[in-house]
Amino acid sequence: MSASLGGAAAIVGIGQTEFSKAAGRSETQLASEAIVAALSDAGLTTDDVDGFVSYTIDPVEETELVRSLGPPLVRWSSRVPYGGGGSQGVLLHAAAAVAGGAANVVVAYRAIKARSGGRFGRAQVSPRATSAHSGTTSSQWCAPFGVLTPASWMSLNATRYMHTYGATSADFGRAVVQLREYAATNPNAHFYGKPITLDDHQSSRWIAEPSIRLFDCCQETDGAVALVITSIDRASDTPAPVVIAEAATAGLFEEEIASNHYRPNLEVMDGSVALAEQLFGRDLSRSDIDLAMIYDAFSPILLMQLEALGFCGPGEAKDFIADGNLAPHGKLPCNTNGGLIGEGYIHGLNLTVEAVRQLRGTAVNQLDDPRTALVTASRTGVILQR
């Protein structure tokens, strides 16, 4: 985000449906429910909305939402490529829209039926079907060799990471144990009331040996989340605004959104390195961050992002986690809702909702007076402040 946009917009409302394995209703209804909840949270109505932002893989068309919700005029709509690593891009789009005057109140949403509908984790026999799931044509080079699912795509990078830095499955497992501890006290989470031990993690079956076990994977989930974004001036009239202090995206040459196997060093998430260069250094530094919400579709990429974002050195994430730094009183409390592994997979946008709750002081695993939160997803990220 340029200096002129930093601090120009705020999140003023958050909403979600329940997270489940069988929603029993359409993605359009799920999105509408989350949006109405977010507007109510902001003290606004659908008449106030004049912008929508989502993802190219979201099945809910803006025209369907207009018909469902009834906003009288939509002046802005945009889509962030794919989802996942682009999940925080919707905040950059929305902030740019309201800061530039293209819209007054923008809703960012993600609705998904990733368990009862099309499942990302289910192998596809057709390269075209696989490409549709990943949002990229690069999978045509993977599919003939049996690399058909997000877990198998990620396993190539994770295995290289293990080889380079000596990380083990147990190192990934220590991160998962912490995420499941957070999830166990979160009623919204799939694993509510179900903490695990490292032995439990190590006993879970292999999905892609030697790097990804069952418990290393996020939860395929039905549900929707929504956030309401408006200008900083208008936000002052809402109950609990959270300022978008920074927002950025970073796409590098030959970097893919999912099957990212073309950069020089597979063990480094250099998209996150480039992202950190944009988020930090102008007005905020890593030492300002009280809370991190880091995209954890699979546990290895959590470790890789901790390093790429500069919270520890290359290969040091395993020790950073083993020292308890992701826990509530650690140096960097992380994914306090349980993350995508413990709470549910709404393509990472539920991480943003948790960051807002933490800054408002309303989270179930509430930290002690956090003021600045980082939310990242590989190549997109925001810094939020209260």
C-alpha positions in Angstrom: 0.0 0.0 0.0 1.4 3.4 -0.9 2.0 5.9 1.9 -1.0 7.9 0.7 -3.3 4.9 1.4 -1.8 3.8 4.7 -4.3 4.5 7.5 -6.9 5.8 5.0 -9.4 2.9 5.5 -10.6 0.8 8.4 -12.5 -2.5 9.0 -15.7 -1.5 10.7 -17.7 -4.8 10.6 -17.0 -8.5 10.7 -19.4 -11.4 10.2 -19.5 -15.1 9.6 -21.7 -18.1 9.4 -21.0 -21.3 11.4 -18.2 -23.4 10.1 -19.3 -26.9 9.3 -18.8 -30.0 7.1 -22.3 -29.7 5.6 -23.9 -26.2 5.4 -27.0 -27.4 3.7 -27.5 -24.2 1.7 -25.9 -22.4 -1.2 -22.7 -20.3 -1.2 -24.9 -17.3 -2.1 -26.9 -17.7 1.0 -23.8 -18.3 3.1 -22.2 -15.1 1.8 -25.5 -13.1 2.3 -25.7 -14.3 6.0 -22.1 -13.3 6.7 -22.5 -9.9 5.0 -25.7 -9.1 6.9 -23.9 -10.0 10.1 -20.9 -7.8 9.3 -23.1 -4.9 8.4 -25.1 -5.2 11.6 -21.8 -5.4 13.5 -20.8 -2.0 11.9 -24.2 -0.4 12.6 -24.8 -0.2 8.8 -27.4 -1.6 6.4 -27.3 -3.0 2.9 -28.4 0.4 1.6 -25.0 1.7 2.7 -23.0 -0.8 0.6 -21.7 0.4 -2.8 -18.8 -2.0 -3.3 -17.9 -5.7 -3.3 -14.5 -7.5 -3.3 -13.9 -11.2 -3.5 -11.8 -13.8 -5.3 -11.7 -15.2 -8.8 -12.5 -18.7 -7.4 -15.4 -17.6 -5.2 -18.6 -19.0 -6.8 -20.8 -16.1 -5.6 -21.3 -13.5 -8.4 -21.8 -9.9 -7.4 -25.0 -9.7 -9.4 -26.4 -12.6 -7.2 -25.5 -10.7 -4.1 -27.2 -7.5 -5.3 -30.3 -9.5 -6.0 -30.0 -11.2 -2.6 -29.2 -8.2 -0.5 -30.7 -5.3 -2.4 -28.1 -2.5 -2.3 -29.5 0.3 -4.5 -26.2 1.1 -6.3 -22.9 -0.7 -6.7 -20.0 1.6 -7.8 -17.1 -0.8 -7.3 -16.5 -4.5 -7.6 -13.2 -6.4 -8.0 -11.7 -9.8 -7.7 -8.4 -10.9 -6.3 -6.7 -13.7 -8.3 -7.5 -17.2 -6.9 -7.7 -17.2 -3.1 -5.3 -18.7 -0.6 -2.0 -16.8 -1.0 -4.1 -13.9 -2.3 -6.5 -13.9 0.6 -5.5 -10.5 2.1 -5.6 -8.9 -1.3 -9.2 -8.0 -0.8 -8.2 -5.6 2.0 -5.9 -3.8 -0.4 -8.6 -3.6 -3.1 -11.2 -2.3 -0.6 -8.9 0.2 1.0 -7.9 1.6 -2.4 -11.5 1.9 -3.4 -12.6 3.9 -0.4 -9.4 6.0 -0.2 -9.8 6.9 -3.9 -13.5 7.8 -3.6 -14.6 5.0 -5.9 -16.8 3.6 -3.2 -17.9 4.5 0.3 -18.6 1.1 1.9 -17.0 -2.0 0.5 -17.8 -5.6 1.6 -15.0 -8.2 1.3 -16.4 -11.7 1.4 -15.5 -15.4 0.9 -18.1 -18.1 0.7 -17.2 -21.7 0.2 -18.4 -25.3 0.5 -15.1 -27.0 0.5 -16.4 -30.1 2.3 -19.9 -30.8 1.0 -19.1 -29.2 -2.4 -16.0 -29.2 -4.4 -13.1 -30.5 -2.2 -9.7 -29.0 -2.8 -8.0 -32.0 -1.1 -9.6 -34.6 -3.4 -7.4 -35.7 -6.3 -8.7 -34.9 -9.8 -8.1 -37.2 -12.7 -8.5 -34.4 -15.2 -5.7 -31.8 -15.6 -8.5 -29.3 -16.4 -10.3 -30.0 -13.2 -7.1 -29.7 -11.2 -6.4 -26.4 -12.9 -9.8 -25.1 -12.0 -9.2 -25.9 -8.4 -5.8 -24.3 -8.2 -6.6 -21.3 -10.4 -3.5 -21.9 -12.5 -2.5 -23.7 -15.6 0.9 -24.9 -14.2 -0.7 -28.0 -12.7 -0.6 -29.5 -16.2 3.1 -30.1 -15.6 2.4 -31.8 -12.2 -0.7 -33.9 -12.9 1.0 -36.5 -15.2 3.3 -37.4 -12.4 0.5 -37.8 -9.8 0.9 -34.4 -8.1 -2.8 -33.8 -8.0 -3.7 -32.1 -4.8 -2.6 -29.0 -2.8 -0.9 -31.2 -0.2 1.2 -32.9 -2.9 2.1 -29.6 -4.5 3.2 -28.2 -1.2 5.1 -31.4 -0.2 7.7 -30.8 -2.9 8.6 -27.4 -1.3 8.3 -28.8 2.2 10.6 -31.8 1.5 13.2 -29.5 0.1 12.9 -27.3 3.2 13.4 -30.3 5.4 16.5 -31.4 3.4 18.1 -27.9 3.5 17.5 -27.0 7.1 17.2 -30.4 8.9 13.6 -29.9 9.9 11.5 -32.9 10.7 7.9 -33.9 10.8 8.0 -33.5 14.6 9.1 -29.8 14.1 6.0 -29.2 12.0 4.0 -31.1 14.6 5.0 -28.7 17.4 3.3 -25.9 15.5 0.2 -28.0 15.0 0.0 -28.8 18.7 -0.1 -25.1 19.5 -2.7 -24.4 16.9 -4.9 -27.2 18.2 -4.5 -25.8 21.7 -6.0 -22.5 20.5 -8.7 -24.3 18.6 -9.7 -26.4 21.6 -11.0 -23.4 23.4 -12.7 -21.8 20.3 -16.3 -22.8 19.9 -16.2 -21.8 16.2 -13.4 -24.2 15.5 -13.7 -27.7 14.0 -11.4 -29.0 16.7 -13.1 -27.3 19.6 -12.5 -29.4 22.7 -9.9 -31.5 20.9 -6.3 -30.6 21.7 -3.6 -33.1 20.7 -0.1 -34.1 21.8 3.0 -34.4 19.6 2.6 -38.2 19.8 -1.0 -37.8 18.4 0.5 -35.7 15.5 3.2 -38.2 14.8 0.7 -41.0 14.8 -1.6 -39.4 12.2 -1.3 -41.0 8.7 0.8 -39.7 5.9 -0.8 -37.6 3.2 2.5 -36.8 1.4 5.4 -38.6 3.0 7.9 -37.4 4.4 6.5 -33.9 4.9 2.8 -33.7 5.4 0.6 -35.8 7.8 -3.1 -35.7 8.2 -2.8 -33.3 11.1 -0.6 -31.0 9.1 -3.6 -30.1 6.8 -6.2 -27.4 7.1 -9.8 -28.3 7.5 -12.0 -28.5 4.4 -14.9 -26.3 5.5 -18.3 -25.0 4.5 -19.0 -21.4 5.6 -18.6 -17.7 4.8 -17.0 -14.7 6.3 -17.3 -11.0 5.5 -15.7 -7.7 6.4 -16.9 -4.2 5.9 -14.4 -1.5 5.0 -14.9 2.2 4.8 -12.9 5.4 4.9 -11.1 6.4 8.1 -13.3 9.5 8.4 -16.6 7.5 8.2 -15.2 4.8 10.4 -15.1 7.2 13.4 -18.9 7.0 13.4 -18.9 3.2 13.8 -18.7 1.2 17.1 -15.3 -0.5 16.8 -13.1 0.4 13.8 -9.8 -1.3 13.1 -7.4 0.7 10.9 -5.7 -0.8 7.9 -2.3 0.6 8.6 -0.5 -1.2 5.7 -1.6 -3.5 2.9 0.5 -5.1 0.2 0.8 -7.8 -2.4 3.8 -9.3 -4.0 3.9 -11.4 -7.1 7.2 -12.5 -8.5 8.4 -13.7 -11.9 7.6 -17.4 -12.4 5.8 -17.7 -9.0 2.6 -19.7 -9.0 -0.3 -19.4 -6.7 -0.3 -23.1 -5.6 2.1 -25.4 -7.5 4.9 -22.9 -6.9 7.9 -24.9 -8.2 9.6 -22.5 -10.6 11.5 -20.1 -8.3 15.2 -20.7 -7.7 15.0 -22.0 -4.1 11.9 -24.1 -3.2 12.8 -23.9 0.5 12.3 -20.2 0.6 8.9 -18.4 0.3 10.4 -15.5 -1.5 7.0 -14.0 -2.2 6.7 -13.5 1.5 10.2 -12.0 1.6 9.1 -9.4 -1.0 5.8 -8.9 0.9 7.7 -8.1 4.2 9.8 -5.6 2.4 6.6 -3.7 1.5 4.9 -4.0 4.9 7.8 -3.2 7.2 10.2 -0.3 7.4 8.2 2.7 6.4 6.2 3.3 9.6 6.1 -0.1 11.3 8.6 -2.7 12.1 8.4 -6.4 13.2 8.9 -5.3 16.8 5.6 -3.5 16.6 3.6 -6.7 15.9 1.7 -8.0 18.9 -0.1 -10.8 17.1 0.4 -12.6 13.8 -2.2 -14.5 11.8 -0.3 -16.5 9.2 -1.8 -18.6 6.4 -1.5 -22.2 7.5 -3.1 -24.4 4.8 -0.3 -26.8 5.7 2.0 -26.6 8.7 5.3 -26.4 6.7 4.3 -23.2 5.1 3.7 -21.6 8.5 7.4 -22.3 9.4 8.6 -21.1 6.0 6.6 -17.8 6.3 7.9 -17.1 9.8 11.4 -17.1 8.3 10.5 -15.3 5.1 8.8 -12.5 7.0 11.9 -12.1 9.1 10.7 -13.2 12.5 13.5 -15.7 12.6 16.4 -16.7 10.3 16.5 -19.3 7.6 16.0 -22.7 9.2 15.3 -21.3 12.6 11.5 -21.5 12.7 11.6 -25.0 14.3 13.5 -23.6 17.3 11.4 -20.5 17.4 8.3 -22.6 17.7 9.9 -25.1 20.1 10.7 -22.3 22.5 6.9 -21.5 22.8 6.9 -18.2 20.8 3.5 -18.9 19.1 1.8 -19.3 22.5 -0.2 -16.5 24.2 2.8 -15.2 26.1 5.4 -15.9 23.5 7.2 -13.4 21.3 4.7 -13.8 18.5 1.3 -15.2 19.4 0.1 -16.8 16.2 -3.2 -18.0 14.8 -5.1 -17.6 18.1 -8.3 -19.0 16.6 -6.6 -22.3 15.8 -5.7 -21.2 12.3 -6.9 -22.9 9.2 -5.6 -26.2 10.6 -7.6 -25.9 13.8 -10.6 -23.6 13.1 -11.5 -24.0 9.5 -10.5 -23.1 6.0 -12.3 -20.1 4.6 -9.4 -19.4 2.3 -7.6 -17.4 5.0 -10.1 -14.6 5.4 -11.2 -16.0 8.8 -7.7 -15.2 10.0 -8.5 -11.5 9.3 -11.7 -11.8 11.3 -9.7 -13.2 14.3 -7.2 -10.4 14.1 -10.0 -7.8 14.3 -11.5 -9.6 17.3 -8.1 -9.6 19.0 -7.7 -5.9 18.5 -11.2 -5.2 19.7 -10.6 -7.3 22.8 -13.4 -9.8 22.0 -11.5 -12.9 20.9 -12.1 -16.2 22.8 -8.4 -16.6 23.3 -7.9 -12.9 24.0 -4.4 -11.7 24.3 -3.3 -9.0 26.8 -3.9 -5.6 25.1 -2.7 -6.2 21.5 -2.6 -3.0 19.4 -1.0 -4.1 16.2 -1.7 -7.3 14.2 -0.1 -8.8 11.1 -2.2 -10.9 8.8 -0.4 -12.6 5.9 -1.0 -15.2 3.2 2.2 -16.0 1.4 2.1 -13.1 -1.0 -0.5 -10.7 0.4 -0.7 -9.1 3.8 -2.1 -6.4 6.0 -1.1 -4.7 9.2 -4.1 -3.8 11.4 -4.1 -1.4 14.3 -6.6 -0.1 16.9 
